[in-house]
């Protein structure tokens, strides 16, 4: 190690050479992107449930069908 003007320089190693170091702006952008992706996935699920009648729960219809079937016995 060489010490020059209160700065320690390790033999050829710099923190920016490491792949683990991220810029704060990049990290913030990546986090924003992940949050947006989560929101979009939630909205897609909501639309799928709303516009796809085969997967939409119908508790009232199910109850009335059951009641009608019971009366027919």
PQR file with spaces between the fields and no chain letter, atoms N, CA, C, O and H, PARSE charges and radii, in Angstrom:
ATOM       1  N    UNK     1       0.838   -1.191    0.000 -0.4000 1.5000
ATOM       2  CA   UNK     1       0.000    0.000    0.000 -0.0000 2.0000
ATOM       3  C    UNK     1       0.870    1.238    0.000  0.5500 1.7000
ATOM       4  O    UNK     1       1.926    1.288    0.632 -0.5500 1.4000
ATOM       5  N    UNK     2       0.403    2.221   -0.718 -0.4000 1.5000
ATOM       6  CA   UNK     2       1.124    3.480   -0.806 -0.0000 2.0000
ATOM       7  C    UNK     2       0.205    4.568   -0.277  0.5500 1.7000
ATOM       8  O    UNK     2      -0.963    4.644   -0.659 -0.5500 1.4000
ATOM       9  H    UNK     2      -0.455    2.180   -1.231  0.4000 1.0000
ATOM      10  N    UNK     3       0.734    5.408    0.601 -0.4000 1.5000
ATOM      11  CA   UNK     3      -0.090    6.472    1.155 -0.0000 2.0000
ATOM      12  C    UNK     3       0.391    7.798    0.590  0.5500 1.7000
ATOM      13  O    UNK     3       1.539    8.197    0.781 -0.5500 1.4000
ATOM      14  H    UNK     3       1.683    5.347    0.911  0.4000 1.0000
ATOM      15  N    UNK     4      -0.524    8.476   -0.117 -0.4000 1.5000
ATOM      16  CA   UNK     4      -0.179    9.740   -0.746 -0.0000 2.0000
ATOM      17  C    UNK     4      -1.218   10.767   -0.343  0.5500 1.7000
ATOM      18  O    UNK     4      -2.403   10.599   -0.632 -0.5500 1.4000
ATOM      19  H    UNK     4      -1.457    8.152   -0.272  0.4000 1.0000
ATOM      20  N    UNK     5      -0.787   11.835    0.325 -0.4000 1.5000
ATOM      21  CA   UNK     5      -1.674   12.932    0.727 -0.0000 2.0000
ATOM      22  C    UNK     5      -2.962   12.423    1.368  0.5500 1.7000
ATOM      23  O    UNK     5      -4.053   12.793    0.934 -0.5500 1.4000
ATOM      24  H    UNK     5       0.175   11.972    0.560  0.4000 1.0000
ATOM      25  N    UNK     6      -2.853   11.595    2.375 -0.4000 1.5000
ATOM      26  CA   UNK     6      -3.982   11.091    3.146 -0.0000 2.0000
ATOM      27  C    UNK     6      -4.922   10.187    2.343  0.5500 1.7000
ATOM      28  O    UNK     6      -6.031    9.904    2.796 -0.5500 1.4000
ATOM      29  H    UNK     6      -1.966   11.295    2.728  0.4000 1.0000
ATOM      30  N    UNK     7      -4.509    9.740    1.185 -0.4000 1.5000
ATOM      31  CA   UNK     7      -5.315    8.846    0.373 -0.0000 2.0000
ATOM      32  C    UNK     7      -4.579    7.514    0.297  0.5500 1.7000
ATOM      33  O    UNK     7      -3.392    7.464   -0.023 -0.5500 1.4000
ATOM      34  H    UNK     7      -3.608    9.971    0.817  0.4000 1.0000
ATOM      35  N    UNK     8      -5.290    6.455    0.591 -0.4000 1.5000
ATOM      36  CA   UNK     8      -4.679    5.139    0.551 -0.0000 2.0000
ATOM      37  C    UNK     8      -5.033    4.496   -0.777  0.5500 1.7000
ATOM      38  O    UNK     8      -6.208    4.362   -1.119 -0.5500 1.4000
ATOM      39  H    UNK     8      -6.255    6.495    0.851  0.4000 1.0000
ATOM      40  N    UNK     9      -4.011    4.098   -1.523 -0.4000 1.5000
ATOM      41  CA   UNK     9      -4.211    3.457   -2.809 -0.0000 2.0000
ATOM      42  C    UNK     9      -3.710    2.030   -2.687  0.5500 1.7000
ATOM      43  O    UNK     9      -2.542    1.797   -2.377 -0.5500 1.4000
ATOM      44  H    UNK     9      -3.056    4.207   -1.246  0.4000 1.0000
ATOM      45  N    UNK    10      -4.582    1.094   -2.927 -0.4000 1.5000
ATOM      46  CA   UNK    10      -4.206   -0.311   -2.877 -0.0000 2.0000
ATOM      47  C    UNK    10      -3.772   -0.733   -4.266  0.5500 1.7000
ATOM      48  O    UNK    10      -4.344   -0.274   -5.255 -0.5500 1.4000
ATOM      49  H    UNK    10      -5.531    1.283   -3.179  0.4000 1.0000
ATOM      50  N    UNK    11      -2.809   -1.566   -4.357 -0.4000 1.5000
ATOM      51  CA   UNK    11      -2.167   -1.946   -5.620 -0.0000 2.0000
ATOM      52  C    UNK    11      -3.141   -2.236   -6.762  0.5500 1.7000
ATOM      53  O    UNK    11      -3.553   -3.383   -6.936 -0.5500 1.4000
ATOM      54  H    UNK    11      -2.345   -1.939   -3.554  0.4000 1.0000
ATOM      55  N    UNK    12      -3.509   -1.242   -7.526 -0.4000 1.5000
ATOM      56  CA   UNK    12      -4.304   -1.421   -8.730 -0.0000 2.0000
ATOM      57  C    UNK    12      -5.776   -1.697   -8.493  0.5500 1.7000
ATOM      58  O    UNK    12      -6.502   -1.954   -9.453 -0.5500 1.4000
ATOM      59  H    UNK    12      -3.174   -0.310   -7.385  0.4000 1.0000
ATOM      60  N    UNK    13      -6.238   -1.656   -7.273 -0.4000 1.5000
ATOM      61  CA   UNK    13      -7.651   -1.952   -7.004 -0.0000 2.0000
ATOM      62  C    UNK    13      -8.384   -0.658   -6.720  0.5500 1.7000
ATOM      63  O    UNK    13      -7.961    0.151   -5.894 -0.5500 1.4000
ATOM      64  H    UNK    13      -5.647   -1.448   -6.493  0.4000 1.0000
ATOM      65  N    UNK    14      -9.458   -0.483   -7.400 -0.4000 1.5000
ATOM      66  CA   UNK    14     -10.291    0.694   -7.197 -0.0000 2.0000
ATOM      67  C    UNK    14     -11.715    0.219   -6.950  0.5500 1.7000
ATOM      68  O    UNK    14     -12.132   -0.783   -7.532 -0.5500 1.4000
ATOM      69  H    UNK    14      -9.802   -1.140   -8.071  0.4000 1.0000
ATOM      70  N    UNK    15     -12.468    0.906   -6.107 -0.4000 1.5000
ATOM      71  CA   UNK    15     -13.839    0.484   -5.780 -0.0000 2.0000
ATOM      72  C    UNK    15     -14.705    0.441   -7.039  0.5500 1.7000
ATOM      73  O    UNK    15     -15.605   -0.394   -7.135 -0.5500 1.4000
ATOM      74  H    UNK    15     -12.129    1.719   -5.634  0.4000 1.0000
ATOM      75  N    UNK    16     -14.453    1.314   -7.989 -0.4000 1.5000
ATOM      76  CA   UNK    16     -15.287    1.336   -9.199 -0.0000 2.0000
ATOM      77  C    UNK    16     -15.008    0.136  -10.104  0.5500 1.7000
ATOM      78  O    UNK    16     -15.795   -0.154  -11.005 -0.5500 1.4000
ATOM      79  H    UNK    16     -13.723    1.992   -7.911  0.4000 1.0000
ATOM      80  N    UNK    17     -13.881   -0.571   -9.869 -0.4000 1.5000
ATOM      81  CA   UNK    17     -13.581   -1.764  -10.647 -0.0000 2.0000
ATOM      82  C    UNK    17     -14.464   -2.940  -10.237  0.5500 1.7000
ATOM      83  O    UNK    17     -14.651   -3.883  -11.006 -0.5500 1.4000
ATOM      84  H    UNK    17     -13.242   -0.335   -9.137  0.4000 1.0000
ATOM      85  N    UNK    18     -14.995   -2.881   -9.044 -0.4000 1.5000
ATOM      86  CA   UNK    18     -15.816   -3.978   -8.536 -0.0000 2.0000
ATOM      87  C    UNK    18     -17.200   -3.949   -9.181  0.5500 1.7000
ATOM      88  O    UNK    18     -17.767   -2.878   -9.398 -0.5500 1.4000
ATOM      89  H    UNK    18     -14.843   -2.115   -8.419  0.4000 1.0000
ATOM      90  N    UNK    19     -17.734   -5.119   -9.483 -0.4000 1.5000
ATOM      91  CA   UNK    19     -19.071   -5.182  -10.090 -0.0000 2.0000
ATOM      92  C    UNK    19     -20.164   -5.016   -9.039  0.5500 1.7000
ATOM      93  O    UNK    19     -21.334   -4.851   -9.386 -0.5500 1.4000
ATOM      94  H    UNK    19     -17.274   -5.988   -9.307  0.4000 1.0000
ATOM      95  N    UNK    20     -19.796   -5.058   -7.752 -0.4000 1.5000
ATOM      96  CA   UNK    20     -20.778   -4.939   -6.676 -0.0000 2.0000
ATOM      97  C    UNK    20     -21.157   -3.488   -6.396  0.5500 1.7000
ATOM      98  O    UNK    20     -22.174   -3.235   -5.750 -0.5500 1.4000
ATOM      99  H    UNK    20     -18.846   -5.192   -7.470  0.4000 1.0000
ATOM     100  N    UNK    21     -20.378   -2.550   -6.859 -0.4000 1.5000
ATOM     101  CA   UNK    21     -20.612   -1.141   -6.577 -0.0000 2.0000
ATOM     102  C    UNK    21     -21.584   -0.574   -7.602  0.5500 1.7000
ATOM     103  O    UNK    21     -21.382   -0.712   -8.809 -0.5500 1.4000
ATOM     104  H    UNK    21     -19.552   -2.755   -7.384  0.4000 1.0000
ATOM     105  N    UNK    22     -22.657    0.075   -7.103 -0.4000 1.5000
ATOM     106  CA   UNK    22     -23.654    0.687   -7.980 -0.0000 2.0000
ATOM     107  C    UNK    22     -23.711    2.185   -7.740  0.5500 1.7000
ATOM     108  O    UNK    22     -23.457    2.665   -6.635 -0.5500 1.4000
ATOM     109  H    UNK    22     -22.821    0.187   -6.123  0.4000 1.0000
ATOM     110  N    UNK    23     -24.036    2.882   -8.751 -0.4000 1.5000
ATOM     111  CA   UNK    23     -24.276    4.303   -8.636 -0.0000 2.0000
ATOM     112  C    UNK    23     -25.648    4.486   -7.986  0.5500 1.7000
ATOM     113  O    UNK    23     -26.574    3.732   -8.284 -0.5500 1.4000
ATOM     114  H    UNK    23     -24.242    2.492   -9.648  0.4000 1.0000
ATOM     115  N    UNK    24     -25.790    5.470   -7.109 -0.4000 1.5000
ATOM     116  CA   UNK    24     -27.068    5.683   -6.433 -0.0000 2.0000
ATOM     117  C    UNK    24     -28.186    5.987   -7.427  0.5500 1.7000
ATOM     118  O    UNK    24     -29.322    5.555   -7.231 -0.5500 1.4000
ATOM     119  H    UNK    24     -25.037    6.082   -6.867  0.4000 1.0000
ATOM     120  N    UNK    25     -27.879    6.714   -8.473 -0.4000 1.5000
ATOM     121  CA   UNK    25     -28.892    7.042   -9.481 -0.0000 2.0000
ATOM     122  C    UNK    25     -29.362    5.776  -10.189  0.5500 1.7000
ATOM     123  O    UNK    25     -30.555    5.610  -10.443 -0.5500 1.4000
ATOM     124  H    UNK    25     -26.956    7.064   -8.632  0.4000 1.0000
ATOM     125  N    UNK    26     -28.422    4.882  -10.508 -0.4000 1.5000
ATOM     126  CA   UNK    26     -28.788    3.623  -11.160 -0.0000 2.0000
ATOM     127  C    UNK    26     -29.635    2.762  -10.233  0.5500 1.7000
ATOM     128  O    UNK    26     -30.613    2.154  -10.667 -0.5500 1.4000
ATOM     129  H    UNK    26     -27.453    5.017  -10.301  0.4000 1.0000
ATOM     130  N    UNK    27     -29.263    2.710   -8.962 -0.4000 1.5000
ATOM     131  CA   UNK    27     -30.005    1.911   -7.994 -0.0000 2.0000
ATOM     132  C    UNK    27     -31.420    2.457   -7.818  0.5500 1.7000
ATOM     133  O    UNK    27     -32.378    1.688   -7.740 -0.5500 1.4000
ATOM     134  H    UNK    27     -28.468    3.204   -8.610  0.4000 1.0000
ATOM     135  N    UNK    28     -31.552    3.772   -7.757 -0.4000 1.5000
ATOM     136  CA   UNK    28     -32.868    4.386   -7.615 -0.0000 2.0000
ATOM     137  C    UNK    28     -33.727    4.106   -8.844  0.5500 1.7000
ATOM     138  O    UNK    28     -34.916    3.811   -8.722 -0.5500 1.4000
ATOM     139  H    UNK    28     -30.774    4.397   -7.821  0.4000 1.0000
ATOM     140  N    UNK    29     -33.129    4.199  -10.020 -0.4000 1.5000
ATOM     141  CA   UNK    29     -33.872    3.943  -11.259 -0.0000 2.0000
ATOM     142  C    UNK    29     -34.312    2.480  -11.327  0.5500 1.7000
ATOM     143  O    UNK    29     -35.434    2.185  -11.736 -0.5500 1.4000
ATOM     144  H    UNK    29     -32.163    4.438  -10.120  0.4000 1.0000
ATOM     145  N    UNK    30     -33.442    1.585  -10.933 -0.4000 1.5000
ATOM     146  CA   UNK    30     -33.768    0.159  -10.940 -0.0000 2.0000
ATOM     147  C    UNK    30     -34.922   -0.126   -9.969  0.5500 1.7000
ATOM     148  O    UNK    30     -35.823   -0.910  -10.270 -0.5500 1.4000
ATOM     149  H    UNK    30     -32.530    1.825  -10.601  0.4000 1.0000
ATOM     150  N    UNK    31     -34.878    0.518   -8.811 -0.4000 1.5000
ATOM     151  CA   UNK    31     -35.945    0.323   -7.817 -0.0000 2.0000
ATOM     152  C    UNK    31     -37.277    0.877   -8.333  0.5500 1.7000
ATOM     153  O    UNK    31     -38.318    0.243   -8.163 -0.5500 1.4000
ATOM     154  H    UNK    31     -34.146    1.154   -8.566  0.4000 1.0000
ATOM     155  N    UNK    32     -37.248    2.056   -8.962 -0.4000 1.5000
ATOM     156  CA   UNK    32     -38.461    2.635   -9.546 -0.0000 2.0000
ATOM     157  C    UNK    32     -39.032    1.702  -10.606  0.5500 1.7000
ATOM     158  O    UNK    32     -40.243    1.491  -10.676 -0.5500 1.4000
ATOM     159  H    UNK    32     -36.402    2.571   -9.100  0.4000 1.0000
ATOM     160  N    UNK    33     -38.150    1.148  -11.427 -0.4000 1.5000
ATOM     161  CA   UNK    33     -38.580    0.245  -12.495 -0.0000 2.0000
ATOM     162  C    UNK    33     -39.251   -1.007  -11.908  0.5500 1.7000
ATOM     163  O    UNK    33     -40.278   -1.458  -12.416 -0.5500 1.4000
ATOM     164  H    UNK    33     -37.166    1.319  -11.370  0.4000 1.0000
ATOM     165  N    UNK    34     -38.675   -1.557  -10.854 -0.4000 1.5000
ATOM     166  CA   UNK    34     -39.261   -2.743  -10.222 -0.0000 2.0000
ATOM     167  C    UNK    34     -40.642   -2.427   -9.643  0.5500 1.7000
ATOM     168  O    UNK    34     -41.565   -3.233   -9.761 -0.5500 1.4000
ATOM     169  H    UNK    34     -37.841   -1.191  -10.441  0.4000 1.0000
ATOM     170  N    UNK    35     -40.783   -1.252   -9.018 -0.4000 1.5000
ATOM     171  CA   UNK    35     -42.087   -0.857   -8.466 -0.0000 2.0000
ATOM     172  C    UNK    35     -43.115   -0.689   -9.580  0.5500 1.7000
ATOM     173  O    UNK    35     -44.271   -1.084   -9.428 -0.5500 1.4000
ATOM     174  H    UNK    35     -40.034   -0.597   -8.922  0.4000 1.0000
ATOM     175  N    UNK    36     -42.695   -0.104  -10.699 -0.4000 1.5000
ATOM     176  CA   UNK    36     -43.610    0.068  -11.831 -0.0000 2.0000
ATOM     177  C    UNK    36     -44.046   -1.289  -12.371  0.5500 1.7000
ATOM     178  O    UNK    36     -45.218   -1.486  -12.695 -0.5500 1.4000
ATOM     179  H    UNK    36     -41.756    0.217  -10.823  0.4000 1.0000
ATOM     180  N    UNK    37     -43.103   -2.226  -12.469 -0.4000 1.5000
ATOM     181  CA   UNK    37     -43.430   -3.568  -12.960 -0.0000 2.0000
ATOM     182  C    UNK    37     -44.435   -4.254  -12.039  0.5500 1.7000
ATOM     183  O    UNK    37     -45.345   -4.933  -12.514 -0.5500 1.4000
ATOM     184  H    UNK    37     -42.151   -2.066  -12.206  0.4000 1.0000
ATOM     185  N    UNK    38     -44.278   -4.081  -10.718 -0.4000 1.5000
ATOM     186  CA   UNK    38     -45.229   -4.660   -9.762 -0.0000 2.0000
ATOM     187  C    UNK    38     -46.618   -4.059   -9.960  0.5500 1.7000
ATOM     188  O    UNK    38     -47.619   -4.776   -9.941 -0.5500 1.4000
ATOM     189  H    UNK    38     -43.538   -3.530  -10.332  0.4000 1.0000
ATOM     190  N    UNK    39     -46.676   -2.735  -10.149 -0.4000 1.5000
ATOM     191  CA   UNK    39     -47.961   -2.070  -10.367 -0.0000 2.0000
ATOM     192  C    UNK    39     -48.625   -2.571  -11.641  0.5500 1.7000
ATOM     193  O    UNK    39     -49.822   -2.857  -11.661 -0.5500 1.4000
ATOM     194  H    UNK    39     -45.863   -2.153  -10.164  0.4000 1.0000
ATOM     195  N    UNK    40     -47.831   -2.674  -12.706 -0.4000 1.5000
ATOM     196  CA   UNK    40     -48.370   -3.126  -13.992 -0.0000 2.0000
ATOM     197  C    UNK    40     -48.888   -4.563  -13.863  0.5500 1.7000
ATOM     198  O    UNK    40     -49.948   -4.887  -14.398 -0.5500 1.4000
ATOM     199  H    UNK    40     -46.859   -2.442  -12.690  0.4000 1.0000
ATOM     200  N    UNK    41     -48.162   -5.410  -13.169 -0.4000 1.5000
ATOM     201  CA   UNK    41     -48.614   -6.794  -12.978 -0.0000 2.0000
ATOM     202  C    UNK    41     -49.924   -6.834  -12.197  0.5500 1.7000
ATOM     203  O    UNK    41     -50.809   -7.631  -12.509 -0.5500 1.4000
ATOM     204  H    UNK    41     -47.301   -5.147  -12.733  0.4000 1.0000
ATOM     205  N    UNK    42     -50.052   -5.987  -11.192 -0.4000 1.5000
ATOM     206  CA   UNK    42     -51.287   -5.912  -10.420 -0.0000 2.0000
ATOM     207  C    UNK    42     -52.464   -5.447  -11.265  0.5500 1.7000
ATOM     208  O    UNK    42     -53.568   -5.980  -11.156 -0.5500 1.4000
ATOM     209  H    UNK    42     -49.334   -5.339  -10.938  0.4000 1.0000
ATOM     210  N    UNK    43     -52.221   -4.452  -12.104 -0.4000 1.5000
ATOM     211  CA   UNK    43     -53.284   -3.935  -12.977 -0.0000 2.0000
ATOM     212  C    UNK    43     -53.687   -4.991  -13.997  0.5500 1.7000
ATOM     213  O    UNK    43     -54.872   -5.145  -14.295 -0.5500 1.4000
ATOM     214  H    UNK    43     -51.325   -4.018  -12.192  0.4000 1.0000
ATOM     215  N    UNK    44     -52.705   -5.725  -14.537 -0.4000 1.5000
ATOM     216  CA   UNK    44     -53.020   -6.797  -15.489 -0.0000 2.0000
ATOM     217  C    UNK    44     -53.903   -7.857  -14.837  0.5500 1.7000
ATOM     218  O    UNK    44     -54.878   -8.317  -15.432 -0.5500 1.4000
ATOM     219  H    UNK    44     -51.743   -5.600  -14.294  0.4000 1.0000
ATOM     220  N    UNK    45     -53.555   -8.237  -13.616 -0.4000 1.5000
ATOM     221  CA   UNK    45     -54.364   -9.229  -12.898 -0.0000 2.0000
ATOM     222  C    UNK    45     -55.790   -8.722  -12.680  0.5500 1.7000
ATOM     223  O    UNK    45     -56.758   -9.463  -12.854 -0.5500 1.4000
ATOM     224  H    UNK    45     -52.763   -7.863  -13.133  0.4000 1.0000
ATOM     225  N    UNK    46     -55.903   -7.451  -12.296 -0.4000 1.5000
ATOM     226  CA   UNK    46     -57.219   -6.866  -12.037 -0.0000 2.0000
ATOM     227  C    UNK    46     -58.066   -6.862  -13.306  0.5500 1.7000
ATOM     228  O    UNK    46     -59.240   -7.229  -13.261 -0.5500 1.4000
ATOM     229  H    UNK    46     -55.117   -6.849  -12.154  0.4000 1.0000
ATOM     230  N    UNK    47     -57.499   -6.459  -14.423 -0.4000 1.5000
ATOM     231  CA   UNK    47     -58.243   -6.457  -15.679 -0.0000 2.0000
ATOM     232  C    UNK    47     -58.609   -7.872  -16.112  0.5500 1.7000
ATOM     233  O    UNK    47     -59.705   -8.105  -16.621 -0.5500 1.4000
ATOM     234  H    UNK    47     -56.546   -6.161  -14.460  0.4000 1.0000
ATOM     235  N    UNK    48     -57.698   -8.808  -15.911 -0.4000 1.5000
ATOM     236  CA   UNK    48     -57.971  -10.193  -16.275 -0.0000 2.0000
ATOM     237  C    UNK    48     -59.153  -10.731  -15.469  0.5500 1.7000
ATOM     238  O    UNK    48     -60.033  -11.394  -16.016 -0.5500 1.4000
ATOM     239  H    UNK    48     -56.808   -8.618  -15.497  0.4000 1.0000
ATOM     240  N    UNK    49     -59.168  -10.443  -14.178 -0.4000 1.5000
ATOM     241  CA   UNK    49     -60.293  -10.897  -13.343 -0.0000 2.0000
ATOM     242  C    UNK    49     -61.601  -10.219  -13.727  0.5500 1.7000
ATOM     243  O    UNK    49     -62.664  -10.837  -13.677 -0.5500 1.4000
ATOM     244  H    UNK    49     -58.453   -9.904  -13.733  0.4000 1.0000
ATOM     245  N    UNK    50     -61.521   -8.941  -14.112 -0.4000 1.5000
ATOM     246  CA   UNK    50     -62.737   -8.191  -14.434 -0.0000 2.0000
ATOM     247  C    UNK    50     -63.324   -8.600  -15.787  0.5500 1.7000
ATOM     248  O    UNK    50     -64.545   -8.685  -15.926 -0.5500 1.4000
ATOM     249  H    UNK    50     -60.657   -8.439  -14.153  0.4000 1.0000
ATOM     250  N    UNK    51     -62.483   -8.853  -16.771 -0.4000 1.5000
ATOM     251  CA   UNK    51     -62.983   -9.098  -18.117 -0.0000 2.0000
ATOM     252  C    UNK    51     -63.002  -10.561  -18.537  0.5500 1.7000
ATOM     253  O    UNK    51     -63.422  -10.875  -19.651 -0.5500 1.4000
ATOM     254  H    UNK    51     -61.491   -8.784  -16.658  0.4000 1.0000
ATOM     255  N    UNK    52     -62.561  -11.449  -17.674 -0.4000 1.5000
ATOM     256  CA   UNK    52     -62.579  -12.869  -17.989 -0.0000 2.0000
ATOM     257  C    UNK    52     -63.646  -13.536  -17.105  0.5500 1.7000
ATOM     258  O    UNK    52     -63.370  -13.865  -15.951 -0.5500 1.4000
ATOM     259  H    UNK    52     -62.220  -11.193  -16.770  0.4000 1.0000
ATOM     260  N    UNK    53     -64.849  -13.735  -17.633 -0.4000 1.5000
ATOM     261  CA   UNK    53     -65.947  -14.232  -16.801 -0.0000 2.0000
ATOM     262  C    UNK    53     -65.751  -15.660  -16.299  0.5500 1.7000
ATOM     263  O    UNK    53     -66.368  -16.050  -15.307 -0.5500 1.4000
ATOM     264  H    UNK    53     -65.074  -13.468  -18.570  0.4000 1.0000
ATOM     265  N    UNK    54     -64.910  -16.442  -16.959 -0.4000 1.5000
ATOM     266  CA   UNK    54     -64.729  -17.826  -16.513 -0.0000 2.0000
ATOM     267  C    UNK    54     -63.969  -17.903  -15.192  0.5500 1.7000
ATOM     268  O    UNK    54     -64.151  -18.859  -14.439 -0.5500 1.4000
ATOM     269  H    UNK    54     -64.408  -16.125  -17.764  0.4000 1.0000
ATOM     270  N    UNK    55     -63.121  -16.917  -14.896 -0.4000 1.5000
ATOM     271  CA   UNK    55     -62.368  -16.932  -13.648 -0.0000 2.0000
ATOM     272  C    UNK    55     -62.960  -15.997  -12.600  0.5500 1.7000
ATOM     273  O    UNK    55     -62.485  -15.951  -11.466 -0.5500 1.4000
ATOM     274  H    UNK    55     -62.974  -16.140  -15.508  0.4000 1.0000
ATOM     275  N    UNK    56     -63.989  -15.256  -12.975 -0.4000 1.5000
ATOM     276  CA   UNK    56     -64.587  -14.296  -12.064 -0.0000 2.0000
ATOM     277  C    UNK    56     -65.460  -15.034  -11.036  0.5500 1.7000
ATOM     278  O    UNK    56     -66.319  -15.822  -11.432 -0.5500 1.4000
ATOM     279  H    UNK    56     -64.375  -15.293  -13.897  0.4000 1.0000
ATOM     280  N    UNK    57     -65.267  -14.805   -9.749 -0.4000 1.5000
ATOM     281  CA   UNK    57     -66.094  -15.487   -8.750 -0.0000 2.0000
ATOM     282  C    UNK    57     -67.548  -15.003   -8.786  0.5500 1.7000
ATOM     283  O    UNK    57     -67.807  -13.807   -8.918 -0.5500 1.4000
ATOM     284  H    UNK    57     -64.569  -14.165   -9.428  0.4000 1.0000
ATOM     285  N    UNK    58     -68.484  -15.933   -8.670 -0.4000 1.5000
ATOM     286  CA   UNK    58     -69.913  -15.589   -8.700 -0.0000 2.0000
ATOM     287  C    UNK    58     -70.619  -16.259   -7.520  0.5500 1.7000
ATOM     288  O    UNK    58     -71.356  -17.225   -7.719 -0.5500 1.4000
ATOM     289  H    UNK    58     -68.274  -16.905   -8.563  0.4000 1.0000
ATOM     290  N    UNK    59     -70.412  -15.772   -6.307 -0.4000 1.5000
ATOM     291  CA   UNK    59     -71.002  -16.422   -5.141 -0.0000 2.0000
ATOM     292  C    UNK    59     -72.533  -16.360   -5.117  0.5500 1.7000
ATOM     293  O    UNK    59     -73.175  -17.319   -4.689 -0.5500 1.4000
ATOM     294  H    UNK    59     -69.814  -14.987   -6.145  0.4000 1.0000
ATOM     295  N    UNK    60     -73.122  -15.262   -5.564 -0.4000 1.5000
ATOM     296  CA   UNK    60     -74.584  -15.130   -5.535 -0.0000 2.0000
ATOM     297  C    UNK    60     -75.212  -16.097   -6.535  0.5500 1.7000
ATOM     298  O    UNK    60     -76.165  -16.804   -6.206 -0.5500 1.4000
ATOM     299  H    UNK    60     -72.600  -14.483   -5.911  0.4000 1.0000
ATOM     300  N    UNK    61     -74.677  -16.125   -7.757 -0.4000 1.5000
ATOM     301  CA   UNK    61     -75.211  -17.052   -8.766 -0.0000 2.0000
ATOM     302  C    UNK    61     -75.078  -18.494   -8.294  0.5500 1.7000
ATOM     303  O    UNK    61     -75.994  -19.298   -8.466 -0.5500 1.4000
ATOM     304  H    UNK    61     -73.903  -15.550   -8.024  0.4000 1.0000
ATOM     305  N    UNK    62     -73.933  -18.818   -7.699 -0.4000 1.5000
ATOM     306  CA   UNK    62     -73.726  -20.181   -7.204 -0.0000 2.0000
ATOM     307  C    UNK    62     -74.748  -20.522   -6.126  0.5500 1.7000
ATOM     308  O    UNK    62     -75.296  -21.625   -6.117 -0.5500 1.4000
ATOM     309  H    UNK    62     -73.188  -18.165   -7.559  0.4000 1.0000
ATOM     310  N    UNK    63     -75.006  -19.591   -5.227 -0.4000 1.5000
ATOM     311  CA   UNK    63     -75.982  -19.817   -4.159 -0.0000 2.0000
ATOM     312  C    UNK    63     -77.379  -20.043   -4.733  0.5500 1.7000
ATOM     313  O    UNK    63     -78.088  -20.962   -4.323 -0.5500 1.4000
ATOM     314  H    UNK    63     -74.561  -18.695   -5.234  0.4000 1.0000
ATOM     315  N    UNK    64     -77.770  -19.186   -5.697 -0.4000 1.5000
ATOM     316  CA   UNK    64     -79.104  -19.315   -6.278 -0.0000 2.0000
ATOM     317  C    UNK    64     -79.254  -20.616   -7.074  0.5500 1.7000
ATOM     318  O    UNK    64     -80.311  -21.245   -7.030 -0.5500 1.4000
ATOM     319  H    UNK    64     -77.194  -18.439   -6.030  0.4000 1.0000
ATOM     320  N    UNK    65     -78.231  -21.014   -7.783 -0.4000 1.5000
ATOM     321  CA   UNK    65     -78.282  -22.295   -8.497 -0.0000 2.0000
ATOM     322  C    UNK    65     -78.448  -23.457   -7.537  0.5500 1.7000
ATOM     323  O    UNK    65     -79.228  -24.378   -7.782 -0.5500 1.4000
ATOM     324  H    UNK    65     -77.373  -20.503   -7.818  0.4000 1.0000
ATOM     325  N    UNK    66     -77.711  -23.403   -6.454 -0.4000 1.5000
ATOM     326  CA   UNK    66     -77.799  -24.458   -5.440 -0.0000 2.0000
ATOM     327  C    UNK    66     -79.207  -24.516   -4.848  0.5500 1.7000
ATOM     328  O    UNK    66     -79.777  -25.594   -4.673 -0.5500 1.4000
ATOM     329  H    UNK    66     -77.077  -22.655   -6.255  0.4000 1.0000
ATOM     330  N    UNK    67     -79.750  -23.354   -4.547 -0.4000 1.5000
ATOM     331  CA   UNK    67     -81.081  -23.268   -3.951 -0.0000 2.0000
ATOM     332  C    UNK    67     -82.131  -23.807   -4.928  0.5500 1.7000
ATOM     333  O    UNK    67     -83.029  -24.547   -4.526 -0.5500 1.4000
ATOM     334  H    UNK    67     -79.288  -22.479   -4.688  0.4000 1.0000
ATOM     335  N    UNK    68     -82.019  -23.441   -6.200 -0.4000 1.5000
ATOM     336  CA   UNK    68     -82.947  -23.899   -7.228 -0.0000 2.0000
ATOM     337  C    UNK    68     -82.851  -25.418   -7.408  0.5500 1.7000
ATOM     338  O    UNK    68     -83.868  -26.098   -7.539 -0.5500 1.4000
ATOM     339  H    UNK    68     -81.289  -22.840   -6.526  0.4000 1.0000
ATOM     340  N    UNK    69     -81.631  -25.937   -7.412 -0.4000 1.5000
ATOM     341  CA   UNK    69     -81.427  -27.373   -7.544 -0.0000 2.0000
ATOM     342  C    UNK    69     -82.009  -28.113   -6.345  0.5500 1.7000
ATOM     343  O    UNK    69     -82.521  -29.223   -6.493 -0.5500 1.4000
ATOM     344  H    UNK    69     -80.805  -25.385   -7.305  0.4000 1.0000
ATOM     345  N    UNK    70     -81.939  -27.522   -5.183 -0.4000 1.5000
ATOM     346  CA   UNK    70     -82.466  -28.142   -3.965 -0.0000 2.0000
ATOM     347  C    UNK    70     -83.994  -28.203   -4.031  0.5500 1.7000
ATOM     348  O    UNK    70     -84.590  -29.192   -3.603 -0.5500 1.4000
ATOM     349  H    UNK    70     -81.524  -26.621   -5.063  0.4000 1.0000
ATOM     350  N    UNK    71     -84.626  -27.165   -4.558 -0.4000 1.5000
ATOM     351  CA   UNK    71     -86.085  -27.128   -4.689 -0.0000 2.0000
ATOM     352  C    UNK    71     -86.595  -28.199   -5.658  0.5500 1.7000
ATOM     353  O    UNK    71     -87.670  -28.765   -5.459 -0.5500 1.4000
ATOM     354  H    UNK    71     -84.141  -26.363   -4.905  0.4000 1.0000
ATOM     355  N    UNK    72     -85.810  -28.469   -6.708 -0.4000 1.5000
ATOM     356  CA   UNK    72     -86.235  -29.433   -7.721 -0.0000 2.0000
ATOM     357  C    UNK    72     -86.229  -30.860   -7.200  0.5500 1.7000
ATOM     358  O    UNK    72     -86.872  -31.712   -7.812 -0.5500 1.4000
ATOM     359  H    UNK    72     -84.937  -28.009   -6.869  0.4000 1.0000
ATOM     360  N    UNK    73     -85.560  -31.167   -6.134 -0.4000 1.5000
ATOM     361  CA   UNK    73     -85.490  -32.538   -5.622 -0.0000 2.0000
ATOM     362  C    UNK    73     -86.792  -33.046   -5.147  0.5500 1.7000
ATOM     363  O    UNK    73     -86.880  -34.186   -4.689 -0.5500 1.4000
ATOM     364  H    UNK    73     -85.038  -30.475   -5.636  0.4000 1.0000
